[in-house]
Each structure stands twice: as structure tokens, then as C-alpha cells.
């Protein structure tokens, strides 16, 4: 697959240009899902509530969701996709039309990565992580994927005393650059997370991920990569997960605006998360729907037309049911956002002193059931504010 052109995301519009864009560009979600949560995950606190599923069984479930809107899958290398089962994956994509969107290097599970992967102080272990990342990128290119997600879950610390944090970050960034130069023309979608499993994870918040992208791209040496950068493409992009944003007390809309403003938003992971709590991966739209709506509106403002990845942990319901609920929630939210009166929203935002209370009153009505009869906004806003 040719490199997806994300450069248009960086366009910042105001006034009539923004209104025209919002009226002409609709959010039309295309859904991907991680194959890992089709089988129950290990838990520290309770036994698995469902039986383990083989890769073959998981792909069968995925195939049954094609007509409901599941268009792509995501898989880790080498535990979920590898040289031994490539024929299975190729047959699946050919038979169903469901793409493999990303090959993700597994950089957090192996015992060798106890003290980190790309940042590991042991050169031998760090090289193992670099080679795995490079192989994942190469395999993704071979299979026509769009990018490789990189999540630094095991790169971090618990006790900050004495930690050479600048060196850890340097080793991590340089390792990503080495892997990208070994598989030129491919793209990374970086996924920050503030904590868990480490007490503190490197590059844990969205702006840090943007900074990482800038740092790594300055290190790239392969001619093909340098040519892409010279043309304005970004090669270290981002895959923010809604749950991770809220674990770090980030505001969804503000966080998404960072990679969008640089043309770095390659993918998004959707779920629900209680603010600041442990990573729960609940169904999309279940908690904080106002955060979802605000985030989607920023995506619409920047013309986001990439994928909506689902990363959930449906412990207490069938995975296909959870995926349908999450797809329905995102579709419904996109419909609400697309149908908003964008001219009035932009006018209220750009001239706030003349439209006090309008945004809140408007959103109350946008979220109300159609059977609810509320007075006109003019009556709600009739009281003058001194």
C-alpha cells in the first residue's frame, strides 16, 4: 500500500472556510479491531470467564462481522501473526475482504523485556527489540498494511530515583529510527500511555508522542525516508487511545488536536475509561460520551478520514456483541456531529462574548431525544449577563 497522505490534517481553518469544510466533510468511520481481545486476556484478579480462542477461531468471529462494518484487523508479531501462520492470514484477507491494517511489534510481554525494550540498558536485549520492530515493519509492508503501531508498555520505571531518563528516551528514539531505516517507506503509529504495566511509561502523554515523532524523524538517514519527509509526510505518527488519554487526565479533543495539527494522526483506538482509573477498555461510548463528541468534532474540523480502531476488553459479554455495540456508539456519535449546525457553532466559538451560554444550550438540545420538547434557545438565553 502507498503511504497514506495525512498532510491535509494539518490545515487550520477559521471562519467561513471552516464552516464550508464542516458542511462538506462527513465523519464516515471505518472500523478495525485488535485480534488480541477476541480471546480472554490473563488477569491478576480472577480466572478467565471465557475459554481461550485459537487464531483460527478468532478470525472466524471477525469474518462474521464483515457485514456489520468490521473492515480490518490488527495483530501483534510474533504471537498473533508470524512466519508460520502467514498463509492463514493471507487466505483470510483474500476470502473475506477484511484487511490486515497493522502488524504490531510485541515489545512488552517477553521476559527478556523485563527492564524495557527499545530503551533497555542491555544492548543485546535492546537490539532484539529493534530487530522485532524492523521485522514487524517489513512484514506490514509485505502484507500491504498502513503502519505498525508501537506501544512502549514496558519501557519506564517505578522508582524515579537515579533514573537516567534522558538516556532512556534517547535510546528509545534512536531504536525507532534504526528500525524505520531498516524498513524504509513504512510508518509507525505511536500509542502513548501514562502507566500500567510500568508505574510510569516513557512518552506517556500525547504531546510527548508528537515530540517523539519530531525527534525520531530528525535521526532518519535512509534516502527513501528522507525524501518522504522532504515532501512533508510524517513517518512517526500517532495512534491515541481514548482510554489512555483519560488515564492521564487528558482532554480528548485537545489531545487529538496535537497530532492532527502536524498531520500525524494515522489511527485512533476507541473505548471508554473512568477518568484516571486503571486501564479498563470498556465499550466505546459507554462512559464520558461528551468526551467522544468533542473528540469527534476535532477530527471533523481537521478532515480525519483514517481508521477507527476498537481496543476493548469484553470480559462479561461475547466479543462480537461488544464490537457491534461499540461500532453502533461511534456511528451514532458521528451522525450527531455531522448533523450539527456548524455555522452557529463556529460563530459562537469565534465570538464568545456575543454568544454566552449558546454552546451549552445547543448541545443540550442536540443530545435530547427527539420526543423531548424544549423551549427555543432564545428563551434559554434571554437572561442578560451583566
DAZI-V19329 format. One record per backbone hydrogen bond with DSSP energy under -1.0 kcal/mol. NH is the residue of the N-H (numbers start at 0). CO is the residue of the C=O. Records with the same first field share a line. If there is no record, write none. Layout:
NH = CO, CO
This chain:
8 = 5
9 = 6
10 = 7
16 = 13
17 = 13
18 = 14
19 = 15
20 = 16
21 = 17
22 = 18
23 = 19
24 = 20
31 = 307
32 = 71
33 = 309
34 = 73
37 = 34
38 = 35
57 = 53
58 = 54
59 = 55
60 = 56
61 = 57
62 = 58
63 = 59
64 = 61
65 = 62
68 = 65
69 = 64
70 = 30
71 = 30
72 = 98
73 = 32
74 = 101
76 = 103
79 = 75
80 = 75
88 = 84
89 = 85
90 = 86
91 = 87
92 = 88
93 = 89
94 = 90
95 = 91
96 = 92
98 = 70
100 = 72
103 = 74
105 = 76
106 = 104
112 = 109
113 = 110
115 = 112
119 = 116
125 = 121
126 = 122
127 = 123
128 = 124
129 = 125
130 = 126
131 = 127
132 = 128
133 = 129
134 = 130
135 = 131
136 = 132
137 = 133
138 = 134
139 = 135
140 = 136
141 = 137
142 = 138
143 = 140
144 = 139
145 = 100
146 = 100
147 = 186
149 = 188
152 = 150
154 = 151
156 = 199
162 = 159
164 = 162
167 = 163
168 = 164
169 = 165
170 = 166
171 = 167
172 = 168
173 = 169
174 = 170
175 = 171
176 = 172
177 = 173
178 = 174
179 = 175
180 = 176
181 = 177
185 = 182
187 = 234
188 = 147
189 = 236
190 = 149
195 = 197
199 = 156
200 = 193
201 = 154
208 = 204
209 = 205
210 = 206
211 = 207
212 = 208
213 = 209
214 = 210
215 = 211
216 = 212
217 = 213
218 = 215
225 = 221
226 = 222
227 = 223
228 = 224
229 = 225
230 = 226
231 = 228
232 = 227
236 = 187
237 = 263
238 = 189
241 = 268
244 = 240
245 = 241
246 = 242
247 = 243
248 = 245
249 = 244
254 = 250
255 = 251
256 = 252
257 = 254
259 = 255
260 = 256
261 = 258
262 = 259
263 = 258
265 = 237, 263
266 = 237
268 = 239
269 = 308
271 = 281
275 = 245
276 = 273
281 = 271
285 = 282
291 = 287
292 = 288
293 = 289
294 = 290
295 = 291
296 = 292
297 = 293
298 = 294
299 = 295
300 = 296
301 = 297
302 = 299
303 = 298
307 = 29
308 = 267
309 = 31
310 = 269
312 = 280
314 = 312
321 = 317
322 = 318
323 = 319
324 = 320
325 = 321
326 = 322
327 = 323
328 = 324
329 = 325
330 = 326
331 = 327
332 = 328
333 = 329
334 = 330
335 = 331
336 = 332
337 = 333
338 = 334
339 = 336
341 = 339
344 = 340
345 = 341
346 = 342
347 = 343
348 = 344
349 = 345
350 = 346
353 = 350
354 = 351
357 = 354
360 = 356
361 = 357
362 = 358
363 = 359
364 = 360
365 = 361
366 = 362
371 = 368
378 = 375
379 = 375
380 = 376
381 = 378
